[in-house]
């Protein structure tokens, strides 16, 4: 496909906005497209694909380009990351660009420092090596730098997974069941499904398989009182409500009104009547205190670095540093302690993150266990098996894309003693 000069300019403009790392990449791109309504669907696709390729491969692309100048990076993205030939781009290039591009193509990533070749910041490359060792780190980083597949989740209030498979395959989609989550589907390619009837009527939601497994670890029952303590846009909330068959009471707490507002249309489509979104000011909000000791099951999907989701959110590796990990760990401790006050005797508490770092996972859980002896750890594998999920994870749930094919997640399960 021959590219035009204005396409390169548009990608360069988007990259320039992303380079500040002042906001999440999806928000930056959404704002860019709102401000450029003249962009056609093909141009938008190229810009979005190129922008995320830049974020995934920032360090190696800057090394290829020997520049952080947006236009040079846009050209490097198109050729080195998206695989377009010099013939595709030459008509849109200036004479000096052609010579520079030929020179850049002679460079190879293996000549770069290891962290740059792996497209990670130095601190994260080093930390992953300490945690996983050299061989597994290589496999993990390769998986984190690859685009994620599209995982879907069936709404059992509307249809079964087998029915969804028949419908989607009948529409020509290459779709298969996810390996572990009983309601999950994995679609090959990147089809545009936003206007598909099964999305419009709430029968399907986009949700990574790892995220689905967290809800099965909570395993809520009909008629119970349940809290999703950090609900966000409500993906796990909706699954929890469906597992409850819309019976009982499910509170969706969050401190961010924008995130919580995104739950409203999804909730309307879902057919659930037991979900109650609640905006709170902090983990110490009076709405939380009123429910102390009354809740059967609490999920704390805590704010975290999100480094297990780099396949979907590659900007996070450039927006996150060691100081952020330390700051988040303090917040995670406070949130988990506050959420624990809700759990009644015999109730279940699940702490989860989409981080790969023990500072946000094992360390938080160990601190909580040491200071809350009334909460007894429960083996995650056993709990998942009881929910029909056969996944031998050990005492805690640990998922990683190179091993499990889903985003990186951690979860620990506790039950409050009845004494």
Buried (B, 14 or more C-beta within 10 A) or exposed (E): EEBEEEBBBBBBBBBBBBBEBEBBBBEBBEEBBEEBEEBEEEBBEBBBBBBBBBBBBBBBBBBBBEBEBBBBBBBBBBBBBBEBEEEBBEEBBEEEBBEBBEEBEEBEBEEBEBBBBBBBBEEBBBBBBEEBEEEBBBBBBEBBBEEBBBBBBBBBBBBEBEEBBEBBEEEEBEBEBBEBBBBBBBBEEEBEBEEBEBBEBBBBBBBBBBBBBBBBBBBBEEEBBBBBBBBBBBBBBBBBBBBBBBBBBBBBBBBBEEBBEBBEEBBEBBBBEBBEBBBBEEBEBEEBEEBEEEBBBBBBBBBBBBBBBBBBBBBBBBBBBEEEBEEBBEBBBBBBBBBBBBBBEEBBBBBBBBBBBBBBBBBBBEBBBEEBEEBEBBEBBEBBEEBEBEBEBEBBBBBBBBEBBBBBBBBBBBBBEEE
